[in-house]
Amino acid sequence: MKKEYDFSKGSKNPYTKLLKKQITINISEDVLDYFKEMSEKTSIPYQSLINFYLLDCVKNKKKIDISWKD
């Protein structure tokens, strides 16, 4: 292993745009419990399940139908 490396001729990683971004979000306990339960059944971390679901919404251009009822 070298003591020093020369990165002056290096290039930017073309995949950085595909990386996930860490955020803080408020989610109701019901939603969190649902995804945690799914996580136990699938052995996939609940954060990943939430991301998969939201990504599916984006890819399928799902629209939110919010209608308040009295």
Secondary structure by P-SEA (a helix, b strand, c coil): ccccccccccccccccccbbbbbbbbbcaaaaaaaaaaaaaccccaaaaaaaaaaaaaaacccccccccc
